[in-house]
Amino acid sequence: MANSEADTIAAISTPVGEGGISIVRISGDDAIKVAQRVYQGKNLEKVASHTINYGHIIDPDTKQEVDEVMVSVMRAPHTYTREDVIEINCHGGLLATNRILQLVLSYGARMAEPGEFTKRAFLNGRIDLSQSEAVMDLIRAKTDKSMKVALNQLDGDLSRLIRHLRKDILDVLAQVEVNIDYPEYDDVEEMTTKMLKEKATDIQQRIHSLLKTAKQGKVLREGLATAIIGRPNVGKSSLLNALLHEDKAIVTNVAGTTRDVIEEYVNVNGVPLKLIDTAGIRDTADTVEKIGVERSRKALDAADLVLLLIDNSAPLTAEDEKLLAATKDKQRIVILNKTDLPSQLDLDRLKELVGDAALIETSIVKHEGMDQLGAQISHMFFDQGIESSQNNVMVTNARHIGLLHQANDALSDVLKGIADGMPVDLVQIDMTRCWDLLGEITGDSYQDELLDQLFSQFCLGK
């Protein structure tokens, strides 16, 4: 039998593993009844809403006590799903938590699908689709900046902006319909065309403003793919460890120690970096190292930011110059490392090769220059001015960005149709298409397949 939105659902809402507390969440019309069947304590059907109640979970068949718990009772509609919700707070640990979940499933609930609690919050009108997606963005936020953007979206900032755009489109569409219905006035078509052109131009400018935030929004949401490159033994792994504040990579004075690509996330001045520590890029006869070098080249091609290290204590080599040439079209920071050692470098030649790219001097082993490096990364992607649209809304979601581009294209078709002298009723079709596309962002218009695809990316208990 297919799962129904009317079912009472349950899942573990805390991470798997040992911890102080685990939570089993239940939602649906029978949530309180299901919990009462396995709970010993106060009558949950009579306690006040939004209270937490002490008691025990008991196996009704064996009468055996499973765990000592605190049970939160939250009655509809003032809950996350707008249904009755029970949260059983038990001792953290795999055994107790799973036994409680199995009892709940045995006595009237079914296992929730991934993201089903949030899906019900959407279907029951508590949040819209963009807010639903912000829930997962908030869970996955890697920096304070990305968390703030997700919170703003969860609060409905993006939704309100999109709905204002749709309302303006609807207003002009309604006026067009009125004008079409009363064609007896000589200048009605000219007035209607002028109104459509002005409104399409205005809305397109507002969408452009929103799309300007997409690049930085994508960085905050997904992290900045950052390749650490340089010839062997220049300090790449030391830089990775310094940024991570831990010894993640093997650091030796033997060239070619790093044989693979190592990826880690790190917060640098509010910018989430997906750091990629690569094998030294050089010609080598070592088969294993050669594979690592090839992977490093691929990582370099995919990188949003390149941190290129140069050894201050050695003359500039042909390999250094090749790397500088290979990265000249990338967003990059050139790091002159080992400044604590006597310089053997032709600095003027290096500056000539670096060109307009940032050049930061560091001694990674002495932790010198790291603050300047962090400040430069932040400056490159944010301090130059975070692009902001109306009300400081930032668009971070790839689905939203795609729909905004399609809506922008629809408005371009409106303006082209007007310029080509097309009849107003045909131009109106493209304006309506823009209205529909914007509605897909908030979920005011959607297909069931879209919901299934979106919420399947959520974790089980959310």
Helices and strands as residue ranges (DSSP letters): E 9-12, E 21-27, H 31-38, E 39-41, E 51-58, E 65-74, E 85-91, H 94-106, E 110-111, H 116-123, H 129-140, H 144-154, H 157-181, H 188-211, H 214-222, E 224-229, H 236-244, E 262-268, E 271-277, H 287-302, E 305-311, H 318-326, E 332-337, H 347-354, E 358-361, G 364-366, H 370-378, I 379-383, G 390-392, H 398-419, H 424-442, H 448-455
